[in-house]
Amino acid sequence: MTALERAIARPEPVRGFGSRSPLEGLDRRSVGFSDVLAQSVAAVAPAAAATTVVLLVAGVAPHATVPSILVAGLLSFLVAQTISQFARRLAAAGSTYTYTARGLGQGAGLAAGAAIVLGHGAIAMFALLGGAYYVTFLLRGLWPDLVDTSTIAGVLVVEIAFVALVLVRGIRLSSRIALVVEGISVLLIVVLLIVLLVRIGPIDPGAVFEAGSFDPAMIAAGSMIALTAFVGFESAATLGVEAVSPLRTVPRAIVWTVVLSAGLYVLAALAQVAGFAEIGAELGASTSPINDLAAAYGLAGWGVVADIGIAASFLACAIGSTTALTRVLFTMGRDGVLPRIAGRAHPRFGTPVGAVLLSLPIIAGVPLIVTLAGIPIRDAMHATIAVGGAGYIVAYVLVCVAAPFFLHRIGELTLRAAVIAGFSAVALAAALVVFFIVDARTGSLAVWIVAGAAVVSGALIAVRLRSTARPLDRMGSYDEPLASQVLGGVAREDRPSHG
């Protein structure tokens, strides 16, 4: 018997490992890189954002649409680099909530949790509304008299039922549906954009980079709106437990989502800005830029195909956002932050069914109530994306502040990581202030909704920190190697799970 064989047969005891994961119940190590990438891409919904967010950016920065998107892409890339510092070291399901708690402690962790829950939830509502908007847009072309409030509500109900089914059945099903749907949607949009650029002909740089394109105030306002096209790129981090080789696949998925999305957004912005300049129309005044351009350049049939792709992209976004939301709520349930039901997993499918039951009624109820109340769907979409974007960005600021403290604590802080994290936190905070100022001037209620959510969340956090009924010493749970997976591993005594 060789020394290696003897070591395997009679290994030295290795202590300190648990017999069960703090996040047990999820379908552990079941999805690969393509599924993890699909989760982040679906949450971003680049096919839908390429058309809707470019229009919003043009509304606040008409002369700096392309530069604003470039700035937003660069800032998102820096934030992705910072979040990856955690993702390379922790296999978590709580994303920025877990990361911030590990870096800055309980109070900041709860604040990041509240912010990311608001972000995921509001963007899921935005996606459901957007899907209903584009489906009814298609129906209106076939049956103009059919489309009314009840039709929109009916489409919402169908969307919600489909999302609920996918969430409960398992991450492999949801990620693969999202991958196929978003992949087809992006392909349709890219082909249409390329055809449009060919029809437009050589692009006049003066039309894309107009006088005033580099006005710092305009770019700041435009880039903040453009950031909402990238939010959700970190949602791959909620699959840290379910991903194969999570310390490698999750960081790659986060960074690649930003890179791929940025490329599509720049292509979309170039086509739309140049196209509207060529036909002498105003991009910011359009209700559906892709359809208007398709009609103007003799591609009306392609416009219908693009609408189908955009509607499907919104549905994929709803799936991706709610998938991420339920994983964060699941982690908070296991940490003792939320009621125990949030930490329950489906015994067969390995999905956070308790978190689904808690969150889906709210995500479904708000769009339905808004629709039945007669509020214009585009106004509701503007409010939800603004609220969701603000929630995400607050969470990103907190995780960027947390990163240097976390890295210093484990002895791995570098100057580069500290500079990137610090710059990202300051830039995001400044962009958020500019966004609130610009959005408030339009008469939007988003800033007041966010303020109200902040006050309520702050009060609940203060109460929770003072409560002794359920201590928060477990906060920031992440997946760990088990004793059974380590040669010679000896299990420590595990405390009962909150699940």
N, C-alpha and C positions, 0 to 999 in steps of 0.2 A: 504494500500500500504506500503510495507516494504521500509526501507532506500535504499536498493539496487535497488528496482523497481523505486523509486523516482529519484535516481541518473541516471538510464538509461533513464527514461522519460524526465528528465530535467537536462542534464549533464552540468557541468561547462565548459565554453568555453576553449578550448586548442588551442592556437595560434602558428603560426610559420610553419605550414605545407603547402606544395604546393597543388594545385589542379590537377597538372599533373607532371609526372616524367620527369626529364631532359632527360631520355633515352626512352621516350614513343615511341611506334611503334613496339617494339619487342614483341614477344609473351610471355607476362609477366606471371611468375609462372606456367609454362606449362609442365616442365619436372622434373622427380624425380631423386633420387640418382643414379639409374642404368644408366640413360641417361647421367647424369653429369660425372659419372665415365667413361662411354663409350667415351665421348669426349676427356678426357685426355689420356685414353689408346689408342685410335685411333691415336691421334697426336704423341704418342711415337712409335706406331707400334711395339710392342715387338716381335711379331712373325717374322717380317722381320729383325729387329735389332739383334735378337738372332743369326742369321746366317751371316748377312753382317758385322755388327760392330765387332763381335768377330774376324772375319778374318782380319779386319783393325787393331785391337789391336795386334794381333799376328804378323802383319807386322812390327810394331815399337817396340814391347816388346815381342819377341818370348819366352823369358824365364820367363816372369812375366804376362802372360795373365790373369790368374785367380786372382792374387793379385790386378792387375790394375782394374779389374771390381769390386772387393770388395771395393776398395778405392773410386771409382767413385760412387758406390751405397750409401756408407756412406755419402759422400759429398752432393749428391743429396737429401738425406733424411734431412740433416741439412738445406739445402736451402728450401726444402718443408715446414719445420717447420717455417722458417722465413716468407715465403710468406703467410702461414696460419695465421700469426699474423694480416695481413691486411684482408684476406678473412673472418675471424671471425667477422670483424667489418664493412666491406664495401661490399655491393652488387653491383659489378661493371661489366662492359662489356669490360673495357680497360685493365684488367689484370695488368701487371707490369708497363705499361705506367701510368695508373691512380694511382697506389700505390706509384710510385716514385714521381709523381707530388704532391701528398698529403704529402709526407715526406720531399722532398728536394726542391720543388718549380718548377717553369716553365721551366728553362733551363735544369735541370736534367730530368724532365718529358719528354721533347721533345727528349732528347738523348735516354732515355729508350724506347720511342715510336718508334724512328727510328731503334733502335737495335732489338726490338721485331718484328717489321714489316719485317725487313730483315731476321730474324730467321724464322718466319712463312712462308714467301714467298719462301725462298731458300729451306726449307725442303719440302714444297709442290712440288716444281720442282723436287727435289731429289726423292720424292715418285712416281711422274708420270714417271720419267725415270726408277726407279726401277721396277715398275709394268710392263712397256713395256719390260724391259730387261728379266724378268722372263717369261712373256707371249711368247716372241720370243724364249726363251730358250726351252719352251715346244713345240712350233711350229717346231723348228729345228729338234726335234726328230721325227716328223711326216713327214714334208716336207722340207728336207735339202736345196733344191734349192729355196724355197719360201722366206726365211728370208733374206731381204736386207734392205737398208735404207728406202725405201718406205713402207715396212711392219711395221717397227718400228714407222714411222710417222703415219701410219694408226691406230695402236694401241693407240698411244698418243691422236689422235683426238677422238677416242671412249671414252677413259678415261676422257678426258676434258669435253665432252658432258654430260657424266653421272654425273660428279662432279657438273657441272653447274646446271643441273636439280635438283639434291638433295639440293644444296645450296638455290635455290629459293623456293623450295616447303615447307621448314620449318625445324626447329630444331628437332622436334620429329621424322620426317622421317630420317634426316641425322644421328642423334644419334643412332637410332635403327638399321639402316643399318650397321653403324660402329660397334655397339655392336655385332650383329649377325656375321658379316664378321670376325671381329677380334677374337671373341670367338671361332669360328670354326677353324680359322687359328692357334690360340695358342694351342687348343686341339690337332690338327694334329701334330704340332711340338713337343709338350710335349710327346705324345705317341711314336713318332719316336725316340726322344732322350732317353726315358726310354728303349725302345727295343734295341737301340744301346748300352746303358750301360750294359744291360744284356748280349748281345753278346760279348762285350769287356771283361767282367768278372771283377774280383777284380781290382780296380784301384791302380796302383803303385804310392804312394805319390811322389816318386822321379821323375816321369814323369810329374806330375802336377806342383810341386814346385821344379823346377830344380835349379842347381847351378846358382846363379845370380838372383834368383826370387825376392830377396828383395833388389836389387840395387835401391836406391832412385831415381836416374836419370831415369832409365828405367821405374819404376812404375809411375813417374810423367808424362812421355811421354805417357805411355799406358793408364793411368787413364784419361788423357785429351781426348784421342780418345774415350775411353769408355764413357765419359760424353755425347758424341753425341748420344749414345743409349738411354739416359734418357731425353734429351731436349724435351720440349713440355708437360712435366708432369703437368705444371701449367695451361694448357689451359682450364681446368675446370673453372678457374677464369673468363673466358670470358663469361660464362653463368650465371653470378650473377643475371642478370635481369630475365632471363628465368627459372631459377631453383626454385623449391619449397623449402622453408626453406633454402635459399642460405647460410646464416651464419653458418649453420650446415653441409649441404651436400657438399658444395664446398671444405672446408678444408679437410673433410674426403676423398673426391675423389682425391685430390692432393697427400695426404700422401699414400693412398692405391695404387695409380698408381706406385709410386716409389717402394714400398715394393713388389708388385706383379712382376714388371718388373725385379727388382734385382734378385728375386728368379729364374725367367726363364733364365736370362743371366748367372747366376752362373751354372745352370744345363747345359746350352748349351756349356759353356766354358769347363766344366769338360768333357763332352762327346767328344767334338772336340779335345781338347788337348790330352786326354788319347787315343782316337781312332787313331789319326795320329801317336802318339808315338808307339802304338802297331803295326801299319802296316809299321813303319819305314819311313814315309813320312813327309814332311814339311808343316805344316798348312798354313803358310804365303804364300806359293807358289801355293796354290789351287785356282781355279777359282770358284768352288762351293763346299765348304767343306761337306755339308750335302749329296749331291749327290755322292761325292767320297767315303764317309764313307758307305753310303747305298749300293753302288756297291761292296765295299770291303767286307762287311759282309752279302752279299746275300740278300739285301733288296732293290734292284733296283726299284721295283714297288713303294715302300714307298717314294723313292726319288722323283718320279713324283708327288705323292700326296703332298709331302712337298712343291714342287715348286708351285703347285696350291695355297696352303695355303699362301706361301710367297707373291705371286703376289696379292692375295686378301688383304693381310695385307698392302701392299704398297698402294692399292687403298683406304683402310680405312684411312690410314695416310694422303693421299691427301685430303680426305674429312675433317678429323679432323683439319688439319693445315689450310686449307682455311676457315673453319668455324671460327676458332679462329682469323685468320687474318682479316676477314670481320667485326667481332665485335670490334676489336681494331680500324680499320679505321672508323667504324660507330661512335664510341665514339669521335674520333678526329674530325670528321665532326661536331658533336654536340657541341664540345668544341670550334669550330671556328678555329682549327688548319689547317684543310683541307677544300677544297671547300664544299659548302652546300650539293652538291649531295651525298657526302660520308655519310651524316647523314640521308638519306632518307630510309624509311622502306616500304616494300610491304604492301598495305592496307589490303590485304586478308590473306597472309601467315605470316605476322609479321616477315619477314626476312630483313636484311640490304641490300636491292637490289641495292642501290646506290654504296655501297662498293664492291659488287660483280661485278658490271659493270666496276668499276675502276681497280680492281685487277686482274680479271680473264684473260684479254688479255695479261698481262705481264706474269703471271704464266704459261699460255698456250704457249705464243709466244717464250719464251726463250728456253724451251726444244725442240720445233719444229725447231727453227732456228739452234740450236746446232746439232740436228740430221741430218737435211738436209745439213748442212755444212760438214758432214762426220767426225765429231769429235767422237772418240770411246765413246760409251755410259758409259763404266765404268769410263773413265776419267771425263766425265761430272758429273757422280754421285759423284765421289770423290770431285770435286770442289764445287758442291752445298751443300753437307753435311758439308764440312769444313766451307764454308761461313755461312750457316745456324747455325751451332753449335757456331761459333764465335758471331753471332748476339744474340743468346739466352744467352750466357754466359755473354756478356756485360750487357744485361738487368738484369740478375740475380745479377751481382755485384752491380749495381745501386740500385736495390730494397733491397738488403741486407744492403747497407749503409743507405738507407732511413728509414728502419724499426725502429732503435733506436730513430731517431729524431721524427718520427710519434708517437711512443708510449710515448715518453717524453712529447710531446705536449698535449696529451690527458690524461696525468697523470697515465699511466699504464705500464711504463717501469720497467722491472725486470732485475736483474743481469744475469740470465740465458738467457733471450732473447737477451740481448746486447752481451754476449759472443758468442752465437751461430751465430748471425748475423755478428759480426766482424770477427770471424774465417772463416766463409763461404766466405765473401767478399775477404779476403786476399788469401785464398786458391784458389778460382776461378781465381783471377787476376794472381796469380803465374802460375796456370795451363795453362791459356790462353797464357802467354808469352812463356812457354815451347812448347806449341802446335805450335805456329807460327814459332819457331826456327826449330822444327823437320819437320814441313810441308814444310818450305822453302827449307830445305836441299834436299827434294825429287824432287825439281824442280816444285812443284805445284804453280799455279798462284793464289791460294786462298788468300794468305796473301796480295797480291797486289790488288785483288778485294775488300777485306775488307778495306784496306787502302784507296782506291779510294772512296768507299761508305762512309767512315768516313769523308773524306775531303768534299765531296759534302753535306753530312748531316750537318756537322758543319757549312758550309757556309749558307745553307738554314735556320738552326736554328738561326744563328746570324741575318739574315735578318728578320726572323719572329718575333724575340724578339724586334727588333727596329721598326717594323711596328705598326702603330696606326690605320690602316684601320679597323681591326677587333680585338678588345682587347681580351686578353687571360684570363680575370678575371673569366671566366666560366671553366677554365681548371681543369681536374680531376673530371669530372662529375660521379656520381654514383646514383643508384636507391635509392629513399627515400620513406618512408611511406606517403601516400596521406591523405589529410584532410578527405576525404570520408571514409577512413579506420580506423579513430581514433574516439572514442566516444567523442563527443563534439568538434571535430576538426574544426578549422576555417581556411580557405585557405588564404594564403598571396597572394599578387599580383605577379604572375609569369611573368618573362620577356619572350618575344617571343622565341620559340625554333629555333635553326639553321636548324632543319630538314624540 
